[in-house]
């Protein structure tokens, strides 16, 4: 990383959660297992929705895209982390770090926007069922998803390009499992005021506005459900939202553990907290959405039965 006058570092060191060899062996197998479970779970959801015509609805369309995003998200982080855990060389190049940062920021934003779109889908389905076919038509669903991608890509590009203007000097050690934005800003020796200002402004737009829309959607959903006279119909209506609510709570809960605090207070314990939203949340989402979902159970069963039948014919 040479001198302090460089506009960019040549490489960083991703030290992860622990530098002790005995801990790293345990962490390697733990994260490898979690990664494999995440990949298998999300791939199965995408395949089940893709091949089962019964699930070709807006809700499952967005769920398939959420699973794809989670799959891409963990693949951006975990393989490099596994290599580092098995290697004495913990280095990641400057461009590799910025690339990881770009996909990390973009995909977290995309996850959030897809979750907000799914909340709107549930609002229309429960509060305006007669208008559902037009309000969530295939063309509009594709438009919503395209807008989610556009905003996410622009969000990631904005912060990645701003990071290229930051000068790094002194320590290049990152006690995290990936190139995290707040940690990189802490390593900077140049003025990062513009980074913080843009982060607050764009973060408020890309996270808090969708969160507010989700809260408003569920306020109207709850009011509509309470007006349903039949207890069984109330349960059925709420059950279509329960999985989404659980995923939203897990997503915002784990993000809040890391980011709803001043930058100067970051410590090693926050490195552990990042594992929750970077690895645990994408792993849990398939289980949350399929655990009590009879449609997903049926689609997964038909997927496995169909593959087994093809193998023996």
MARKE-791218 format. One record per residue (C-alpha): y, x, z; residue in three letters; residue number from 0. Coordinates in steps of 0.001 Angstrom, whole numbers, plus 500000, padded with zeros to 6 digits. Example, Ala and Ser with C-alpha at 12.3 -4.5 7.8 and 13.67 -1.06 7.14 Angstrom:
// MARKE-791218
+--------+--------+--------+-----+-----+
!      Y !      X !      Z ! res !   n !
+--------+--------+--------+-----+-----+
! 495500 ! 512300 ! 507800 ! ALA !   0 !
! 498940 ! 513670 ! 507140 ! SER !   1 !
+--------+--------+--------+-----+-----+
This chain:
// MARKE-791218
+--------+--------+--------+-----+-----+
!      Y !      X !      Z ! res !   n !
+--------+--------+--------+-----+-----+
! 500000 ! 500000 ! 500000 ! UNK !   0 !
! 502172 ! 503059 ! 499752 ! UNK !   1 !
! 505777 ! 502772 ! 500716 ! UNK !   2 !
! 507832 ! 499924 ! 501969 ! UNK !   3 !
! 509870 ! 499759 ! 498740 ! UNK !   4 !
! 506998 ! 498326 ! 496742 ! UNK !   5 !
! 507448 ! 494771 ! 495559 ! UNK !   6 !
! 503704 ! 494214 ! 495795 ! UNK !   7 !
! 500726 ! 495638 ! 497653 ! UNK !   8 !
! 497769 ! 497192 ! 495843 ! UNK !   9 !
! 495231 ! 495572 ! 498142 ! UNK !  10 !
! 494690 ! 493845 ! 501478 ! UNK !  11 !
! 491868 ! 494030 ! 503989 ! UNK !  12 !
! 490142 ! 490728 ! 504797 ! UNK !  13 !
! 488769 ! 491468 ! 508263 ! UNK !  14 !
! 487557 ! 487934 ! 508933 ! UNK !  15 !
! 486800 ! 486549 ! 512364 ! UNK !  16 !
! 485052 ! 489548 ! 513905 ! UNK !  17 !
! 484655 ! 493243 ! 513033 ! UNK !  18 !
! 481575 ! 493743 ! 515218 ! UNK !  19 !
! 478453 ! 494450 ! 513076 ! UNK !  20 !
! 476184 ! 492236 ! 515194 ! UNK !  21 !
! 478628 ! 489321 ! 514849 ! UNK !  22 !
! 478962 ! 489837 ! 511109 ! UNK !  23 !
! 475212 ! 489450 ! 510540 ! UNK !  24 !
! 475227 ! 486140 ! 512389 ! UNK !  25 !
! 478374 ! 485010 ! 510581 ! UNK !  26 !
! 476886 ! 485926 ! 507195 ! UNK !  27 !
! 473844 ! 483692 ! 507628 ! UNK !  28 !
! 475894 ! 480931 ! 509213 ! UNK !  29 !
! 478442 ! 480827 ! 506391 ! UNK !  30 !
! 475782 ! 481240 ! 503715 ! UNK !  31 !
! 473923 ! 478232 ! 505132 ! UNK !  32 !
! 477116 ! 476181 ! 505328 ! UNK !  33 !
! 478062 ! 477143 ! 501777 ! UNK !  34 !
! 474672 ! 476160 ! 500379 ! UNK !  35 !
! 474766 ! 472831 ! 502222 ! UNK !  36 !
! 478289 ! 472209 ! 500889 ! UNK !  37 !
! 477319 ! 473038 ! 497314 ! UNK !  38 !
! 474143 ! 470940 ! 497366 ! UNK !  39 !
! 475838 ! 467979 ! 499070 ! UNK !  40 !
! 478834 ! 467829 ! 496762 ! UNK !  41 !
! 476799 ! 468476 ! 493595 ! UNK !  42 !
! 474442 ! 465640 ! 494532 ! UNK !  43 !
! 477361 ! 463248 ! 495000 ! UNK !  44 !
! 478855 ! 464208 ! 491620 ! UNK !  45 !
! 475476 ! 463847 ! 489868 ! UNK !  46 !
! 474618 ! 460556 ! 491578 ! UNK !  47 !
! 477959 ! 459013 ! 490619 ! UNK !  48 !
! 477835 ! 460426 ! 487079 ! UNK !  49 !
! 474338 ! 459171 ! 486257 ! UNK !  50 !
! 474370 ! 455806 ! 488028 ! UNK !  51 !
! 476324 ! 453141 ! 486139 ! UNK !  52 !
! 476501 ! 451018 ! 489334 ! UNK !  53 !
! 478883 ! 453626 ! 490774 ! UNK !  54 !
! 481233 ! 453738 ! 487806 ! UNK !  55 !
! 484033 ! 452168 ! 489817 ! UNK !  56 !
! 487469 ! 453541 ! 490807 ! UNK !  57 !
! 486388 ! 454302 ! 494386 ! UNK !  58 !
! 483427 ! 456424 ! 493300 ! UNK !  59 !
! 485404 ! 457958 ! 490419 ! UNK !  60 !
! 487843 ! 459423 ! 492925 ! UNK !  61 !
! 485028 ! 460332 ! 495314 ! UNK !  62 !
! 483330 ! 462372 ! 492563 ! UNK !  63 !
! 486589 ! 464192 ! 491931 ! UNK !  64 !
! 487045 ! 464793 ! 495660 ! UNK !  65 !
! 483565 ! 466339 ! 495815 ! UNK !  66 !
! 484327 ! 468496 ! 492777 ! UNK !  67 !
! 487546 ! 469678 ! 494436 ! UNK !  68 !
! 485724 ! 470530 ! 497674 ! UNK !  69 !
! 483076 ! 472415 ! 495697 ! UNK !  70 !
! 485717 ! 474439 ! 493874 ! UNK !  71 !
! 487607 ! 474988 ! 497142 ! UNK !  72 !
! 484736 ! 476600 ! 499072 ! UNK !  73 !
! 483672 ! 478636 ! 496028 ! UNK !  74 !
! 487163 ! 480124 ! 495974 ! UNK !  75 !
! 486730 ! 481363 ! 499555 ! UNK !  76 !
! 483167 ! 481739 ! 500786 ! UNK !  77 !
! 481491 ! 484057 ! 498198 ! UNK !  78 !
! 484159 ! 486745 ! 498728 ! UNK !  79 !
! 483821 ! 486308 ! 502477 ! UNK !  80 !
! 480024 ! 486723 ! 502275 ! UNK !  81 !
! 480439 ! 489921 ! 500257 ! UNK !  82 !
! 482861 ! 491257 ! 502864 ! UNK !  83 !
! 480468 ! 490439 ! 505697 ! UNK !  84 !
! 477710 ! 492445 ! 503986 ! UNK !  85 !
! 479920 ! 495327 ! 502878 ! UNK !  86 !
! 481822 ! 498082 ! 504597 ! UNK !  87 !
! 484618 ! 497598 ! 502068 ! UNK !  88 !
! 486736 ! 494622 ! 503155 ! UNK !  89 !
! 489389 ! 495108 ! 500491 ! UNK !  90 !
! 490703 ! 492444 ! 498168 ! UNK !  91 !
! 493107 ! 493418 ! 495406 ! UNK !  92 !
! 496691 ! 492218 ! 495399 ! UNK !  93 !
! 496068 ! 490067 ! 492308 ! UNK !  94 !
! 492771 ! 488846 ! 493758 ! UNK !  95 !
! 494582 ! 487806 ! 496917 ! UNK !  96 !
! 497279 ! 485930 ! 494986 ! UNK !  97 !
! 494633 ! 484228 ! 492835 ! UNK !  98 !
! 492763 ! 483117 ! 495940 ! UNK !  99 !
! 496032 ! 481910 ! 497462 ! UNK ! 100 !
! 496915 ! 479912 ! 494336 ! UNK ! 101 !
! 493618 ! 478029 ! 494219 ! UNK ! 102 !
! 493628 ! 477540 ! 497985 ! UNK ! 103 !
! 497103 ! 475976 ! 498014 ! UNK ! 104 !
! 496520 ! 473926 ! 494858 ! UNK ! 105 !
! 493144 ! 472536 ! 495916 ! UNK ! 106 !
! 494277 ! 471612 ! 499437 ! UNK ! 107 !
! 497150 ! 469688 ! 497852 ! UNK ! 108 !
! 494764 ! 468081 ! 495339 ! UNK ! 109 !
! 492402 ! 467013 ! 498131 ! UNK ! 110 !
! 495307 ! 465377 ! 499915 ! UNK ! 111 !
! 496592 ! 463530 ! 496838 ! UNK ! 112 !
! 493130 ! 462268 ! 495928 ! UNK ! 113 !
! 492681 ! 460963 ! 499467 ! UNK ! 114 !
! 496017 ! 459136 ! 499157 ! UNK ! 115 !
! 494921 ! 457616 ! 495833 ! UNK ! 116 !
! 491657 ! 456487 ! 497431 ! UNK ! 117 !
! 493649 ! 454789 ! 500191 ! UNK ! 118 !
! 495660 ! 452925 ! 497550 ! UNK ! 119 !
! 492403 ! 451899 ! 495865 ! UNK ! 120 !
! 491117 ! 450409 ! 499137 ! UNK ! 121 !
! 494461 ! 448656 ! 499690 ! UNK ! 122 !
! 494303 ! 446966 ! 496276 ! UNK ! 123 !
! 490604 ! 446076 ! 496694 ! UNK ! 124 !
! 491113 ! 444369 ! 500063 ! UNK ! 125 !
! 494690 ! 443071 ! 499941 ! UNK ! 126 !
! 494997 ! 442204 ! 496227 ! UNK ! 127 !
! 491420 ! 441607 ! 495033 ! UNK ! 128 !
! 492470 ! 439306 ! 492173 ! UNK ! 129 !
! 494607 ! 442078 ! 490665 ! UNK ! 130 !
! 492095 ! 444870 ! 491259 ! UNK ! 131 !
! 490784 ! 445051 ! 487683 ! UNK ! 132 !
! 494265 ! 445601 ! 486257 ! UNK ! 133 !
! 495754 ! 447640 ! 489117 ! UNK ! 134 !
! 492817 ! 450080 ! 489053 ! UNK ! 135 !
! 491875 ! 449996 ! 485362 ! UNK ! 136 !
! 490107 ! 453097 ! 483940 ! UNK ! 137 !
! 493257 ! 454244 ! 482126 ! UNK ! 138 !
! 495343 ! 453957 ! 485297 ! UNK ! 139 !
! 492702 ! 455810 ! 487334 ! UNK ! 140 !
! 492808 ! 458669 ! 484827 ! UNK ! 141 !
! 496615 ! 458623 ! 484987 ! UNK ! 142 !
! 496548 ! 458774 ! 488804 ! UNK ! 143 !
! 494112 ! 461689 ! 488721 ! UNK ! 144 !
! 496184 ! 463508 ! 486098 ! UNK ! 145 !
! 499293 ! 463157 ! 488257 ! UNK ! 146 !
! 497342 ! 464502 ! 491245 ! UNK ! 147 !
! 496369 ! 467570 ! 489209 ! UNK ! 148 !
! 499885 ! 468108 ! 487829 ! UNK ! 149 !
! 501549 ! 467967 ! 491258 ! UNK ! 150 !
! 498863 ! 470218 ! 492768 ! UNK ! 151 !
! 499102 ! 472831 ! 490019 ! UNK ! 152 !
! 502904 ! 472909 ! 490273 ! UNK ! 153 !
! 502696 ! 473158 ! 494074 ! UNK ! 154 !
! 500289 ! 476092 ! 493868 ! UNK ! 155 !
! 502289 ! 477856 ! 491148 ! UNK ! 156 !
! 505544 ! 477481 ! 493078 ! UNK ! 157 !
! 504260 ! 479178 ! 496210 ! UNK ! 158 !
! 502234 ! 481825 ! 494381 ! UNK ! 159 !
! 505200 ! 482858 ! 492219 ! UNK ! 160 !
! 507432 ! 482994 ! 495289 ! UNK ! 161 !
! 504842 ! 485219 ! 496994 ! UNK ! 162 !
! 505086 ! 487719 ! 494109 ! UNK ! 163 !
! 508719 ! 488290 ! 495128 ! UNK ! 164 !
! 507735 ! 489256 ! 498672 ! UNK ! 165 !
! 507628 ! 492927 ! 499655 ! UNK ! 166 !
! 504749 ! 494057 ! 501870 ! UNK ! 167 !
! 504800 ! 497115 ! 504079 ! UNK ! 168 !
! 503056 ! 498454 ! 507146 ! UNK ! 169 !
! 499785 ! 496766 ! 508056 ! UNK ! 170 !
! 497673 ! 495260 ! 505256 ! UNK ! 171 !
! 495044 ! 493817 ! 507580 ! UNK ! 172 !
! 494370 ! 490080 ! 507379 ! UNK ! 173 !
! 492367 ! 488793 ! 510349 ! UNK ! 174 !
! 491379 ! 485685 ! 508393 ! UNK ! 175 !
! 488509 ! 484789 ! 506088 ! UNK ! 176 !
! 490834 ! 484453 ! 503081 ! UNK ! 177 !
! 494372 ! 485202 ! 501882 ! UNK ! 178 !
! 496250 ! 482609 ! 503877 ! UNK ! 179 !
! 499929 ! 481991 ! 503097 ! UNK ! 180 !
! 501279 ! 482138 ! 506641 ! UNK ! 181 !
! 499468 ! 485403 ! 507344 ! UNK ! 182 !
! 500824 ! 486986 ! 504167 ! UNK ! 183 !
! 504343 ! 485933 ! 505128 ! UNK ! 184 !
! 503861 ! 487577 ! 508519 ! UNK ! 185 !
! 502956 ! 490851 ! 506784 ! UNK ! 186 !
! 506129 ! 490770 ! 504696 ! UNK ! 187 !
! 508953 ! 493178 ! 505341 ! UNK ! 188 !
! 511409 ! 491443 ! 503006 ! UNK ! 189 !
! 513393 ! 488274 ! 503620 ! UNK ! 190 !
! 511055 ! 485274 ! 503365 ! UNK ! 191 !
! 513606 ! 482585 ! 504163 ! UNK ! 192 !
! 513343 ! 481040 ! 500700 ! UNK ! 193 !
! 509542 ! 480913 ! 501040 ! UNK ! 194 !
! 509811 ! 479017 ! 504294 ! UNK ! 195 !
! 512470 ! 476642 ! 502964 ! UNK ! 196 !
! 510473 ! 475798 ! 499838 ! UNK ! 197 !
! 507279 ! 475515 ! 501904 ! UNK ! 198 !
! 508853 ! 472933 ! 504201 ! UNK ! 199 !
! 510453 ! 470990 ! 501331 ! UNK ! 200 !
! 507423 ! 470883 ! 499043 ! UNK ! 201 !
! 504983 ! 470513 ! 501936 ! UNK ! 202 !
! 506834 ! 467440 ! 503157 ! UNK ! 203 !
! 506581 ! 465928 ! 499689 ! UNK ! 204 !
! 502974 ! 466837 ! 498934 ! UNK ! 205 !
! 501517 ! 466106 ! 502386 ! UNK ! 206 !
! 503698 ! 463871 ! 504538 ! UNK ! 207 !
! 504663 ! 461351 ! 501858 ! UNK ! 208 !
! 500988 ! 460753 ! 500891 ! UNK ! 209 !
! 500108 ! 460587 ! 504598 ! UNK ! 210 !
! 502826 ! 457980 ! 505108 ! UNK ! 211 !
! 501510 ! 455988 ! 502157 ! UNK ! 212 !
! 497995 ! 456157 ! 503601 ! UNK ! 213 !
! 499219 ! 454910 ! 506969 ! UNK ! 214 !
! 501123 ! 452047 ! 505315 ! UNK ! 215 !
! 498077 ! 451167 ! 503210 ! UNK ! 216 !
! 495869 ! 450933 ! 506263 ! UNK ! 217 !
! 498412 ! 448890 ! 508191 ! UNK ! 218 !
! 498249 ! 446295 ! 505399 ! UNK ! 219 !
! 494460 ! 446643 ! 505171 ! UNK ! 220 !
! 494011 ! 445997 ! 508887 ! UNK ! 221 !
! 496309 ! 442964 ! 508709 ! UNK ! 222 !
! 494304 ! 441592 ! 505778 ! UNK ! 223 !
! 490970 ! 442206 ! 507504 ! UNK ! 224 !
! 492120 ! 440465 ! 510691 ! UNK ! 225 !
! 492895 ! 437343 ! 508654 ! UNK ! 226 !
! 489328 ! 437134 ! 507319 ! UNK ! 227 !
! 487574 ! 434300 ! 509219 ! UNK ! 228 !
! 484002 ! 435569 ! 508939 ! UNK ! 229 !
! 482938 ! 438398 ! 511255 ! UNK ! 230 !
! 480406 ! 439685 ! 508733 ! UNK ! 231 !
! 483058 ! 439740 ! 505992 ! UNK ! 232 !
! 485395 ! 441621 ! 508318 ! UNK ! 233 !
! 482708 ! 444215 ! 508970 ! UNK ! 234 !
! 481928 ! 444553 ! 505260 ! UNK ! 235 !
! 485607 ! 445019 ! 504391 ! UNK ! 236 !
! 486148 ! 447599 ! 507130 ! UNK ! 237 !
! 482951 ! 449496 ! 506264 ! UNK ! 238 !
! 484347 ! 450236 ! 502786 ! UNK ! 239 !
! 487250 ! 452047 ! 504480 ! UNK ! 240 !
! 485481 ! 453714 ! 507403 ! UNK ! 241 !
! 484250 ! 456770 ! 505480 ! UNK ! 242 !
! 487652 ! 457366 ! 503939 ! UNK ! 243 !
! 489355 ! 457082 ! 507324 ! UNK ! 244 !
! 486900 ! 459592 ! 508799 ! UNK ! 245 !
! 487536 ! 462102 ! 505999 ! UNK ! 246 !
! 491323 ! 461682 ! 506252 ! UNK ! 247 !
! 491177 ! 462195 ! 510033 ! UNK ! 248 !
! 489047 ! 465321 ! 509629 ! UNK ! 249 !
! 491285 ! 466678 ! 506848 ! UNK ! 250 !
! 494607 ! 466192 ! 508644 ! UNK ! 251 !
! 493168 ! 467038 ! 512042 ! UNK ! 252 !
! 491911 ! 470457 ! 510937 ! UNK ! 253 !
! 495074 ! 471200 ! 508935 ! UNK ! 254 !
! 497208 ! 470238 ! 511905 ! UNK ! 255 !
! 495291 ! 472655 ! 514155 ! UNK ! 256 !
! 496496 ! 475507 ! 511950 ! UNK ! 257 !
! 499842 ! 474568 ! 510433 ! UNK ! 258 !
! 501642 ! 472327 ! 512911 ! UNK ! 259 !
! 502947 ! 475278 ! 514883 ! UNK ! 260 !
! 505617 ! 477962 ! 514433 ! UNK ! 261 !
! 504693 ! 480880 ! 512183 ! UNK ! 262 !
! 505352 ! 483510 ! 514879 ! UNK ! 263 !
! 502760 ! 481933 ! 517206 ! UNK ! 264 !
! 499801 ! 482606 ! 514877 ! UNK ! 265 !
! 496976 ! 484509 ! 516542 ! UNK ! 266 !
! 493278 ! 485315 ! 516138 ! UNK ! 267 !
! 492224 ! 481874 ! 517399 ! UNK ! 268 !
! 493922 ! 480361 ! 514359 ! UNK ! 269 !
! 491515 ! 482364 ! 512203 ! UNK ! 270 !
! 488692 ! 480355 ! 513753 ! UNK ! 271 !
! 490635 ! 477124 ! 513232 ! UNK ! 272 !
! 490975 ! 477848 ! 509501 ! UNK ! 273 !
! 487175 ! 477803 ! 509233 ! UNK ! 274 !
! 487307 ! 474123 ! 510158 ! UNK ! 275 !
! 489387 ! 472999 ! 507205 ! UNK ! 276 !
! 488237 ! 475723 ! 504768 ! UNK ! 277 !
! 484469 ! 475472 ! 505306 ! UNK ! 278 !
! 483477 ! 472705 ! 507726 ! UNK ! 279 !
! 485510 ! 469865 ! 506181 ! UNK ! 280 !
! 484134 ! 470296 ! 502614 ! UNK ! 281 !
! 480634 ! 470489 ! 504103 ! UNK ! 282 !
! 481030 ! 467321 ! 506151 ! UNK ! 283 !
! 482610 ! 465117 ! 503464 ! UNK ! 284 !
! 479343 ! 464435 ! 501539 ! UNK ! 285 !
! 477583 ! 463447 ! 504766 ! UNK ! 286 !
! 480437 ! 461182 ! 505852 ! UNK ! 287 !
! 480526 ! 459364 ! 502522 ! UNK ! 288 !
! 476766 ! 459004 ! 502122 ! UNK ! 289 !
! 475588 ! 458511 ! 505718 ! UNK ! 290 !
! 476147 ! 454737 ! 505908 ! UNK ! 291 !
! 476792 ! 454011 ! 502240 ! UNK ! 292 !
! 473948 ! 451941 ! 500805 ! UNK ! 293 !
! 475236 ! 452376 ! 497241 ! UNK ! 294 !
! 475127 ! 456168 ! 497604 ! UNK ! 295 !
! 471671 ! 455999 ! 499216 ! UNK ! 296 !
! 470398 ! 453986 ! 496266 ! UNK ! 297 !
! 472033 ! 456251 ! 493689 ! UNK ! 298 !
! 470635 ! 459406 ! 495310 ! UNK ! 299 !
! 467193 ! 457824 ! 495510 ! UNK ! 300 !
! 467283 ! 456846 ! 491837 ! UNK ! 301 !
! 468513 ! 460347 ! 490950 ! UNK ! 302 !
! 465575 ! 462023 ! 492719 ! UNK ! 303 !
! 463033 ! 459489 ! 491467 ! UNK ! 304 !
! 464310 ! 459900 ! 487916 ! UNK ! 305 !
! 464050 ! 463687 ! 488067 ! UNK ! 306 !
! 460563 ! 463501 ! 489576 ! UNK ! 307 !
! 459458 ! 461037 ! 486900 ! UNK ! 308 !
! 460734 ! 463295 ! 484126 ! UNK ! 309 !
! 458848 ! 466231 ! 485630 ! UNK ! 310 !
! 455517 ! 464427 ! 485559 ! UNK ! 311 !
! 455891 ! 462833 ! 482102 ! UNK ! 312 !
+--------+--------+--------+-----+-----+
